[in-house]
Amino acid sequence: MSDEKHYVTLSEARKMLEEVHEERELSYEQSLALQHAQKFAKLDPEKAKKMVEELMEIDAVNEYYATKIAEILPTHPDDVRAIFATDKIVLQLSQMEGILEVVRKYI
Protein backbone atom coordinates (compact mmCIF):
# COMPACT_ATOMS: atom_id res chain seq x y z
CA MET A 1 0.00 0.00 0.00
CA SER A 2 1.41 3.38 -1.00
CA ASP A 3 1.51 6.37 1.33
CA GLU A 4 1.45 8.70 -1.65
CA LYS A 5 -1.50 11.09 -1.64
CA HIS A 6 -3.49 11.90 -4.73
CA TYR A 7 -6.05 14.67 -4.66
CA VAL A 8 -9.23 14.69 -6.71
CA THR A 9 -11.69 17.48 -7.31
CA LEU A 10 -15.26 17.28 -6.09
CA SER A 11 -16.33 16.75 -9.72
CA GLU A 12 -14.02 13.76 -10.06
CA ALA A 13 -15.23 12.35 -6.73
CA ARG A 14 -18.83 12.71 -7.95
CA LYS A 15 -18.01 10.79 -11.12
CA MET A 16 -16.27 8.00 -9.16
CA LEU A 17 -19.15 7.67 -6.72
CA GLU A 18 -21.71 7.63 -9.54
CA GLU A 19 -19.77 4.85 -11.27
CA VAL A 20 -19.62 2.79 -8.07
CA HIS A 21 -23.34 3.45 -7.47
CA GLU A 22 -24.12 1.90 -10.87
CA GLU A 23 -22.40 -1.31 -9.77
CA ARG A 24 -23.58 -1.62 -6.18
CA GLU A 25 -25.39 0.15 -3.39
CA LEU A 26 -23.38 2.85 -1.66
CA SER A 27 -22.77 2.95 2.07
CA TYR A 28 -24.49 5.68 4.05
CA GLU A 29 -21.34 7.83 4.08
CA GLN A 30 -20.78 7.33 0.36
CA SER A 31 -24.38 8.31 -0.35
CA LEU A 32 -23.94 11.51 1.64
CA ALA A 33 -20.67 12.25 -0.17
CA LEU A 34 -22.39 11.69 -3.53
CA GLN A 35 -25.27 14.01 -2.61
CA HIS A 36 -22.79 16.67 -1.51
CA ALA A 37 -20.76 16.31 -4.71
CA GLN A 38 -23.86 16.46 -6.91
CA LYS A 39 -24.97 19.63 -5.17
CA PHE A 40 -21.66 21.51 -5.03
CA ALA A 41 -19.43 20.31 -7.89
CA LYS A 42 -19.34 23.17 -10.39
CA LEU A 43 -17.30 21.79 -13.29
CA ASP A 44 -17.49 18.58 -15.23
CA PRO A 45 -14.73 16.13 -14.21
CA GLU A 46 -12.71 16.44 -17.42
CA LYS A 47 -12.63 20.24 -17.24
CA ALA A 48 -11.70 20.12 -13.56
CA LYS A 49 -8.84 17.72 -14.26
CA LYS A 50 -7.52 19.90 -17.10
CA MET A 51 -7.76 22.96 -14.86
CA VAL A 52 -5.76 21.23 -12.12
CA GLU A 53 -3.05 20.27 -14.62
CA GLU A 54 -2.88 23.82 -15.95
CA LEU A 55 -2.79 25.34 -12.47
CA MET A 56 0.09 23.07 -11.45
CA GLU A 57 2.23 24.74 -14.12
CA ILE A 58 2.20 27.92 -11.99
CA ASP A 59 5.01 28.21 -9.43
CA ALA A 60 3.82 27.65 -5.83
CA VAL A 61 0.74 25.68 -6.97
CA ASN A 62 1.00 21.99 -6.15
CA GLU A 63 -1.67 19.32 -6.66
CA TYR A 64 -3.33 20.11 -3.32
CA TYR A 65 -3.74 23.82 -4.07
CA ALA A 66 -4.69 23.22 -7.69
CA THR A 67 -7.48 20.91 -6.52
CA LYS A 68 -8.70 23.46 -3.96
CA ILE A 69 -8.70 26.20 -6.58
CA ALA A 70 -10.66 24.00 -9.01
CA GLU A 71 -13.27 23.35 -6.30
CA ILE A 72 -13.61 26.94 -5.07
CA LEU A 73 -13.16 28.73 -8.42
CA PRO A 74 -11.90 32.01 -6.95
CA THR A 75 -12.71 35.17 -8.92
CA HIS A 76 -10.82 37.76 -6.87
CA PRO A 77 -7.22 38.01 -5.61
CA ASP A 78 -8.47 38.00 -2.00
CA ASP A 79 -10.13 34.64 -2.64
CA VAL A 80 -6.84 33.24 -3.94
CA ARG A 81 -4.96 34.64 -0.92
CA ALA A 82 -7.43 32.95 1.42
CA ILE A 83 -6.75 29.53 -0.15
CA PHE A 84 -3.02 29.85 0.49
CA ALA A 85 -3.30 31.64 3.86
CA THR A 86 -3.48 28.52 6.01
CA ASP A 87 0.10 27.63 5.07
CA LYS A 88 1.21 31.27 5.19
CA ILE A 89 2.21 31.21 1.52
CA VAL A 90 2.40 34.66 0.01
CA LEU A 91 1.91 34.66 -3.74
CA GLN A 92 3.32 37.21 -6.12
CA LEU A 93 0.79 39.31 -8.02
CA SER A 94 1.78 37.58 -11.27
CA GLN A 95 1.04 34.16 -9.72
CA MET A 96 -2.39 35.31 -8.50
CA GLU A 97 -3.22 36.76 -11.90
CA GLY A 98 -2.11 33.52 -13.55
CA ILE A 99 -4.39 31.52 -11.26
CA LEU A 100 -7.35 33.82 -11.90
CA GLU A 101 -6.72 33.69 -15.66
CA VAL A 102 -6.86 29.89 -15.62
CA VAL A 103 -10.04 29.92 -13.53
CA ARG A 104 -11.72 32.44 -15.89
CA LYS A 105 -10.95 30.14 -18.79
CA TYR A 106 -12.95 27.31 -17.25
CA ILE A 107 -15.97 29.07 -15.74
N, C-alpha and C positions, 0 to 999 in steps of 0.2 A: 504494500500500500504506500503510495507516494504522499509526502507531506506538502507537496507543491500545491499552492492555491491557484484556482482559476476563477475569475469573476465573470458573471453573466449579467446582462441587463434584465430588467423586469420583463421586457418583451420576449427575450429568449427563454426566461423561466416559464412564462405563460405558454409558449409553444411546446416546451418540454412536458409540462404538466398536462396540456391538452392531448399530446401524443400518448402519454401513459394512460390517461383517462379513457382513451379509445380502446386500450388493451385490457384494462382491469379497473375495478373500483378504487378510487383514491381513499387514503386514510382521511380522518377528520382534519388533521393539520394540513395535508396536501390540498384538500378541498378548500379550506380557508385561504391558503396561499394562491390557489388558482383564482378564486373570486377576487382577491386583492389585485392580482396581476391583470385580470380582465378589466377591472375598474380603473386602474391607474397607469397601465402601460400606454405610452403615448405614440410610440413608433412601431412600425412592423419590425420583426426580428432581424431581417436582412439589413434594413436601413440602420438599425441600432448597432449591429455588428460592424458595418462599414464605418459608421461614425466613430466607434471606439478605436478602430484601426487608424483612422485619420487623426484622431486626437492624440494617440500615442506617438505620433511623429513630432509633436511639440515638446520641446525641452520641459522638464519638470512634470510632465503628465505620464504617469504609469498606468497600468491596466486598471488598478483600483480607481484612480481619479477619473479616468476616461469613462469607466462604467457609471460612476456617480454622475458625471456631467451628462451622459446619454439618458439617464433616468430623470434628472431634474430639468434639463434643457434650460439653462440660465440664459437670460436675455439682457442682463445688465452687469457691468463690471463688479458691482457690489455682491451680486449673486455668486459670481465666480470666486471672489475673495472668501465668501462664507464657506464654500466647499473645501477650500484649502486651509482655512483658519484653524481647524482642530489640530493640525500638525505644525502650525506656525510657519507655514511656507508662504513666503511673500513672492508673488509673481511680478515679473516686469510687465509694463503696459503692453508691450508687443506680444507677450505670451497670452495675456488676457484677450487682446483683440483677436489673436489667432484662434483662440478657443471659441469666442463669440461668433467669428466668421464661419467656423465649421458648424456650429449649432444652427446658425441662420440658414445654412445650406440644406439642412435636413428637416426644418420645421416649416 
